[in-house]
Amino acid sequence: MPEDAAVRRLLEDGFLDHGEAGLRTTRRWQAALARAALALQRAGAPWDLRLPIAAALADHAPALSDRELAELVEAMVPVQEAELQRLVGGAAPRQHPGETEPTP
């Protein structure tokens, strides 16, 4: 599932919508993410934005293959990071383990 197919699926599932500044998450997605994050926090899971995203998507569609789930997570992470940046006033997104700083 290429990235554009993953974004289409997230749009069709009602998790993403087109906003003035590009893709935005929906209330449906925000509720699913909150439920997943709360469950992970209660379980003592380490914080990584990809974990509640993956958990929310897996709860929504348990029949997804690992590859499909990974592609949906990859498509959702930058949208969710942008949403969080809007909430906290433009703070830089966290780097994921293994990523390097972009070169200027």
N, C-alpha and C positions, 0 to 999 in steps of 0.2 A: 504494500500500500504506500505509494509515494506520498510526499508531504501534502500535495494539493488534494489527494484523495482522503487523507486523514482529516484535513480541515473541512472538506465537504461532509464527511461523516459526522464531525463534531457540530457542524451547522445543522445537519439533518436531525441529529439527536437532541437538538435544542440546548446545547451547551455553549455555543458561540453564536454571535450575531454581528452584523456589520454596523459599526458606529461611525461617527464623524471622523475619528482619528484612526480608523482601521478596525480590526477584529476586537470585539469586547466579549467578556464572559456574561452569561445570563444569570438571572436569579436562580434558575434551576441548577446551573452549574455551581454557583456559590453555595447553595444549600448542600449539594452532594459533597463538595469539597470540605465544608465545615463538618459534616457528619464524619467523613473519613479522617480528617485531622484530629477531631476529638477522640475517636476510637484509637488512633495511633498514639496520641498523647497519653491516654489512659493506660495503654499497654507498655508505655515507657520506651517507645521507638525513638531513635535519634531523629533530629530535625533535618530534613532534606525535602525541599518543595516537591521533588519528583514522587516521594512516597505517598502523600495524600492524593496527588493527582492520579497515580496508578491505582490506588485503592478505590477511589471514587469511580474510575472507569471500569475496573474489574467488578465492582458491585453492580454497576449499570448493565454490563454485558459480560457475564461470567464465561461465555463460550469463546471469547476472543483468544486467539493464539498468542503465545508470548511475543511473536514478531508484530502482530497487529497492535497489541497493547503497547509495546515499545514505540511504535510509530505514532500512535495517538498521544502518548505522553510527550514525545519529542515535539509534536505539533502544538500541544497545549502549554508547555512550559514557558515559551516566550510571551504568549498572550497573558498568562497568569502573572508573570514577572512584571509586565507592563501595567497590569491592573494594580498590583501592589505598589509600584512606583508612583502611580497617580495618587494612591491613598497616603503615602508617606512623604510626598512632596519631592519626588524625583531622586530618591536615594538610589545609588548604583546597585544593580543586581548582584547577588552573591555568585561567586565562582563555584562551579562544581568540581569535585576532586578530579584531578587529571587535566583540567583545562589550564591553558596558559593565558597570560594577559595579551590582549591584542596589541600589535605593534602600531605606533602612530604613523 
